[in-house]
Amino acid sequence: MTPVLALDKVTKSFGPVEVLHGIDLALSAGEVHALIGENGAGKSTIMKILGGFLTPTSGQVLLDGHPAPFRSGPEAEAAGIVVIHQEFNLAPDLSVAANIFLGREISRGVRLDHTAMRAAAAELLDRLGTAIRPEARIRDLSVPDRQMVEIAKALSRKARVLIMDEPSAALTHREVDALYAQVDRLRAEGVALMFCSHRLDEVARLADRITVLRDGAVVRRALRGELTDDGMATAMVGRELRDIFPPKDTPAGEELLRVEGLSVPGAVQVGNVSLTLHRGEVLGIAGLVGSGRTELAEAIAGLRPSSGTISVRGQPTAIRHARDAAAAGIAYLTEDRKEAGLLLDKPLTENLTLAALDRFGFRIDRARERQAMADATRDFDIRAASTAMPAGALSGGNQQKLLLAKTMLTEPEIILIDEPTRGIDIGTKQQIYNFVRALARAGKGVIVISSELPEVMGLSDRVLVMRQGSLAGEVKGARITEENIVRLAMGLGREAEPA
């Protein structure tokens, strides 16, 4: 059968650097094709070429077997090719319904039919099993809810080909199940689907066909069931990955942080939370999205108003602003690196030093700044063609490493990391995990918030579980199990008794 959409010997160069090398790829009707590889392997470039946002340097795009030299994304979309980008493409001040139908508004005569658009949006959102209101403003939605709006927007396009870049990275388990159901429905309807994902269990669950990229070239092709998770990881990184989590070999030292009776107002309220963090400790915070994990961390970091007591190294510390937290040696890595963590249109060096400009003199010492960038590139293995390139041009994993380097330049003692590896390949995840444990070995105290239970369990010396804005319990040692964490997060009482 002729593929619906294909690449034939496609190369792509940016200036003198060739990033794709003779790519052959075929998407067929009624089939899910997974494209996997490390960050920087070329996945996003391939998706942008398929979606009309980039043109090949050589080779061609074929639609139904015929050359299709798309000159823009809208031109490709008019041919039935729809892309769900990893970066949200939403207008924050418009409603959910307005975003879903932006550029394709439903009208009645010369007027927009807002009632019809809200009703159609509600039907799409209901199909995805989400309670998002069509009239809600995008700006007021959480990151997972924004992702669901992007998916609803794509479903409204009636695509022949649907290309998804990390569609489940920001979703809860329930939302992931709803996404999987839609993928299965679209496959049965004959849509050709391609997705990139760093969740290898997701690839095994959904993909009929797998293409593995490494350094801009195809290194492996496989059908469903031919590659295990370990086999996929090995093909991606070119080496076996053993013991992805570093050993928990750091003894806890003195108390660095004590939080007592902390309450945070807002859409997700946090009430009367108390916790401690010790030097050399990695403290995990688990819980469902909406349980108050991020709100708690942002309050400790001075990004949200709160009541209660925060003590640093035994001294009560008033934290009303991020400046107060920084002065106390507290740093926070946001879960949304693209919107709140980095200036995507600015060079790497400016991003690195922005939070620590006082260290580079009243008139910024550019030589010292360049040296700091060189040190960060070495210490955090930031892979970039040039430090003058904008941060937005980096892969997701390298953006996260840049954000970590930027945070550590302020020399904090207490580091809060929210979703440390969202949208990051397994090889880079291992690097991030080693960075986290190295911080603990250096005598820092680290709090890790993650929606990935294996990550929480593999990194943490202790795990606090939040539910509906309160602490539901704590597990440590041998009791750090998925069952115990899920029982607490779901409100099923205490963790399971040991066998």
MARNU-716182 format. One line per 3 residues: number of its first residue (from 1); their letters; for each residue x, y, z of C-alpha. Coordinates in steps of 0.02 Angstrom, whole numbers. Each point is the difference from the previous one (the first is absolute). Layout:
# residues N
NUM	A	X Y Z; ... $
//
This chain:
# residues 499
1	MTP	0 0 0; 64 174 -43; 41 97 159 $
4	VLA	-107 153 33; 154 104 43; 183 -42 -23 $
7	LDK	177 68 -2; 115 -56 -140; 188 18 31 $
10	VTK	-26 163 94; 146 101 65; -6 165 95 $
13	SFG	140 122 31; 7 158 104; 144 99 -73 $
16	PVE	147 -119 -20; -68 -126 126; -102 -146 -68 $
19	VLH	-120 -61 135; -99 -130 -99; 89 -127 -109 $
22	GID	-101 -88 -136; -160 -34 98; -127 -123 -71 $
25	LAL	-163 -7 98; -177 -56 -44; -165 32 90 $
28	SAG	-143 -116 -51; -188 13 24; -63 -87 157 $
31	EVH	174 -17 74; 89 79 148; 183 36 -37 $
34	ALI	114 46 147; 155 106 -32; 120 -13 147 $
37	GEN	175 60 39; 99 106 122; -27 187 9 $
40	GAG	91 76 -147; -15 -158 -107; -104 92 -131 $
43	KST	-178 -48 46; -69 177 9; 83 46 -166 $
46	IMK	-84 -149 -84; -169 47 72; 20 180 -58 $
49	ILG	42 -59 -176; -151 -117 -4; -110 141 64 $
52	GFL	60 128 -127; 92 111 123; 172 -40 -74 $
55	TPT	53 -51 -175; 128 -138 -33; 173 47 -61 $
58	SGQ	-9 -151 -115; -120 -144 -25; -188 22 -1 $
61	VLL	-163 -13 95; -128 -115 -82; -189 10 24 $
64	DGH	-92 -153 -66; 157 -42 -98; 16 169 -86 $
67	PAP	122 142 39; -75 125 122; 117 149 22 $
70	FRS	-95 83 143; 52 180 25; -87 29 167 $
73	GPE	-91 -82 144; -171 63 -58; 31 -72 -174 $
76	AEA	39 -171 75; -151 12 116; -111 37 -150 $
79	AGI	59 -168 -69; -56 -85 161; 165 -3 97 $
82	VVI	-20 61 179; 141 19 127; -17 7 189 $
85	HQE	159 91 51; 90 -30 165; 1 189 25 $
88	FNL	-176 64 26; -69 105 -142; -143 83 94 $
91	APD	-58 181 23; 5 21 190; -130 139 11 $
94	LSV	-131 -89 -106; -123 -132 57; 21 -186 -26 $
97	AAN	-136 -2 -134; 77 150 -90; 170 -88 -4 $
100	IFL	-71 -162 -66; -83 89 -147; 128 139 -24 $
103	GRE	14 34 -186; -148 -115 -37; -135 89 97 $
106	ISR	-181 -53 -19; -109 144 -58; -183 38 -24 $
109	GVR	-11 129 -137; 126 137 37; 8 -40 187 $
112	LDH	101 -132 91; -108 -138 71; 75 -12 174 $
115	TAM	-138 -116 60; 38 -127 -136; 188 10 33 $
118	RAA	-24 -25 187; -114 -149 -32; 123 -80 -123 $
121	AAE	146 33 119; -98 -78 144; -30 -156 -105 $
124	LLD	186 -17 -41; 52 27 181; -130 -125 60 $
127	RLG	70 -128 -123; 168 25 86; -78 -26 171 $
130	TAI	51 169 68; -100 125 101; 77 154 -83 $
133	RPE	-133 132 -35; -7 67 -179; -14 179 66 $
136	ARI	154 -13 114; 150 109 -44; 157 -92 -53 $
139	RDL	103 108 119; -96 -71 148; 28 -183 -46 $
142	SVP	132 -118 66; 134 -72 -114; -91 -169 -16 $
145	DRQ	-164 88 -43; 87 104 -134; 66 -161 -76 $
148	MVE	-177 -71 -6; -58 158 -91; 138 -25 -129 $
151	IAK	-59 -179 -26; -182 55 -15; 52 132 -127 $
154	ALS	89 -131 -104; -148 -120 8; -113 139 -67 $
157	RKA	105 8 -160; -61 -169 -70; 178 -49 -45 $
160	RVL	57 -131 -127; 170 3 86; 21 45 183 $
163	IMD	177 33 64; 22 12 189; 156 63 89 $
166	EPS	3 -62 181; -191 11 16; -6 -85 170 $
169	AAL	151 81 84; -105 118 105; -153 -110 27 $
172	THR	-65 -95 151; -29 -188 -9; -186 26 -28 $
175	EVD	31 124 -140; 128 -117 -79; -131 -138 -5 $
178	ALY	-120 119 -89; 136 45 -126; 36 -184 -33 $
181	AQV	-185 -31 -32; -1 139 -131; 157 -69 -83 $
184	DRL	-83 -171 -12; -159 79 -71; 94 101 -131 $
187	RAE	103 -152 -52; -161 -99 -24; -69 143 -107 $
190	GVA	151 -12 -117; 98 153 58; 190 -14 -19 $
193	LMF	78 45 167; 178 39 50; 59 44 173 $
196	CSH	161 37 91; 9 -53 180; 132 -29 132 $
199	RLD	-118 -116 93; 56 -168 -65; -147 -92 80 $
202	EVA	-112 116 -101; 93 -45 -160; -23 -185 37 $
205	RLA	-186 27 36; -44 104 -153; 124 -24 -142 $
208	DRI	-27 -118 -146; 168 52 -71; 155 81 80 $
211	TVL	139 102 -79; 152 38 109; 107 154 -36 $
214	RDG	174 36 60; 100 154 -52; -115 40 -146 $
217	AVV	-1 -174 -78; -115 -151 11; 89 -137 100 $
220	RRA	-141 -125 27; -173 -42 -66; -116 -121 88 $
223	LRG	-178 -63 3; -110 -17 154; 75 -123 124 $
226	ELT	173 -8 -80; 83 118 124; -10 -4 190 $
229	DDG	14 161 101; 184 -40 31; 24 -34 -185 $
232	MAT	-75 168 -47; 109 91 128; 158 -87 -61 $
235	AMV	-40 42 -182; -32 182 45; 160 34 97 $
238	GRE	117 -127 -81; 44 -81 165; -85 -102 135 $
241	LRD	-80 97 142; 19 -91 164; -48 64 171 $
244	IFP	-77 160 -68; -21 68 178; 160 35 99 $
247	PKD	20 -84 170; -78 84 151; 165 6 92 $
250	TPA	-8 172 82; -33 3 188; -118 138 56 $
253	GEE	84 138 99; -62 153 93; -173 72 -30 $
256	LLR	4 130 -138; -185 40 -19; -151 -12 114 $
259	VEG	-174 47 -59; -139 7 131; -185 27 -31 $
262	LSV	24 72 -174; -161 49 -88; -14 70 -177 $
265	PGA	-159 82 -68; -54 -16 -181; -93 -109 -123 $
268	VQV	94 -149 74; 10 34 186; 135 -72 111 $
271	GNV	-42 -16 183; 106 -26 156; 148 -91 -79 $
274	SLT	155 -37 103; 163 -80 -59; 186 -7 30 $
277	LHR	149 -15 -118; 176 -48 52; 171 29 -72 $
280	GEV	46 -139 -121; -181 -56 -21; -111 -19 -154 $
283	LGI	-180 23 55; -133 -52 -125; -174 76 -9 $
286	AGL	-129 -106 -91; -186 18 -30; -124 24 -139 $
289	VGS	2 157 -107; -102 128 97; 51 -69 170 $
292	GRT	96 158 43; 179 -60 -31; 52 146 -111 $
295	ELA	-94 127 105; 93 -60 155; 170 14 -87 $
298	EAI	-39 171 -71; -50 64 173; 164 -61 75 $
301	AGL	91 86 -144; -91 166 31; -103 -8 -160 $
304	RPS	-169 -12 88; -70 84 156; -12 -117 148 $
307	SGT	-23 -11 187; 93 -109 121; 183 -11 54 $
310	ISV	153 -36 -106; 167 -26 88; 167 -13 -90 $
313	RGQ	146 -77 96; -101 17 160; -42 185 -23 $
316	PTA	-179 59 -36; 6 84 -170; -130 117 -74 $
319	IRH	-22 -47 -184; -119 119 -85; 88 13 -168 $
322	ARD	119 -101 -109; 140 120 54; -26 -54 181 $
325	AAA	13 -183 -47; 158 31 -103; 79 95 145 $
328	AGI	-38 -150 112; 84 -119 -122; -160 -74 -75 $
331	AYL	-16 -26 -187; -146 -68 -103; 2 -82 -173 $
334	TED	-171 26 -78; -96 -141 -85; -28 115 -150 $
337	RKE	175 37 -62; -62 77 -163; -121 127 72 $
340	AGL	69 37 173; 178 -68 5; 94 63 -153 $
343	LLD	-3 147 -120; -15 -103 -158; 49 139 -120 $
346	KPL	158 48 97; 174 -80 -13; 54 -138 117 $
349	TEN	122 110 94; -130 132 41; -118 -134 63 $
352	LTL	135 -80 108; 53 159 91; -166 91 13 $
355	AAL	-38 -54 179; 176 36 61; 47 163 -87 $
358	DRF	66 75 161; 143 -125 -10; 61 77 -163 $
361	GFR	22 181 53; -99 162 -23; 59 2 -179 $
364	IDR	-13 -181 -48; 170 -83 -18; -26 -87 -166 $
367	ARE	159 -103 16; -57 -71 168; -173 -28 -73 $
370	RQA	73 -99 -146; 105 -102 121; -155 -39 104 $
373	MAD	-86 -61 -158; 150 -108 -45; 0 -75 175 $
376	ATR	-187 -35 -8; 17 -79 -172; 132 -118 69 $
379	DFD	-77 -36 171; -178 -27 -62; 42 -70 -172 $
382	IRA	-101 132 -92; 10 -43 -185; -18 152 -111 $
385	AST	72 54 -167; 38 172 74; -30 92 163 $
388	AMP	-65 144 -107; -148 -104 -60; -170 34 81 $
391	AGA	-50 -115 142; -158 -45 -95; 107 -86 -133 $
394	LSG	66 -127 126; -79 -171 19; -110 -25 153 $
397	GNQ	134 -93 95; 131 133 -30; -124 136 50 $
400	QKL	-27 -92 164; 187 -15 29; 19 187 -36 $
403	LLA	-138 38 125; 86 -109 131; 167 87 -34 $
406	KTM	-84 171 13; -76 -48 168; 162 -69 72 $
409	LTE	96 158 -49; -85 87 146; 82 -130 116 $
412	PEI	-157 -51 96; -1 -126 143; -182 -50 -21 $
415	ILI	-59 -45 -176; -181 -35 -47; -17 -87 -170 $
418	DEP	-174 -15 -77; -18 -136 -134; 188 -16 -31 $
421	TRG	-10 -110 -156; -165 42 -86; 21 -23 -188 $
424	IDI	179 -62 15; 77 -157 -76; 58 -145 108 $
427	GTK	186 35 -23; -19 181 57; -113 -56 142 $
430	QQI	143 -105 67; 112 153 -6; -127 105 95 $
433	YNF	-19 -136 131; 189 -3 25; 2 191 15 $
436	VRA	-135 -9 136; 93 -130 102; 163 97 -23 $
439	LAR	-85 151 78; -46 -106 152; 179 -66 12 $
442	AGK	60 181 -2; -104 33 156; -150 83 -81 $
445	GVI	-179 -41 44; -107 -43 -152; -190 -11 -17 $
448	VIS	-60 -89 -158; -180 12 -60; -48 -122 -137 $
451	SEL	-152 -80 -80; 107 -151 -48; -7 -123 146 $
454	PEV	156 -97 -53; 95 166 4; -62 44 174 $
457	MGL	38 -173 65; 170 -14 -84; 66 169 57 $
460	SDR	-74 31 172; 61 -43 174; -175 42 64 $
463	VLV	-163 34 -91; -140 115 58; -168 -31 -84 $
466	MRQ	-123 142 -24; -187 -12 -26; -122 144 -24 $
469	GSL	118 130 72; 53 -98 154; 134 -125 45 $
472	AGE	-75 -174 -9; 152 -88 70; 185 -40 -11 $
475	VKG	92 -156 -58; 184 -39 14; 124 -142 -19 $
478	ARI	-76 -165 -56; -174 76 11; 32 112 -151 $
481	TEE	-106 -104 -119; -122 46 -139; -144 -82 93 $
484	NIV	31 99 160; 16 166 -92; -156 -30 -105 $
487	RLA	-103 -52 153; 44 162 89; -25 107 -156 $
490	MGL	-172 -76 -32; -59 20 180; -6 -186 37 $
493	GRE	66 20 175; 171 -53 60; 125 -87 -112 $
496	AEP	-11 -188 -22; 69 -110 139; 169 -78 -41 $
499	A	-6 -179 -64 $
//
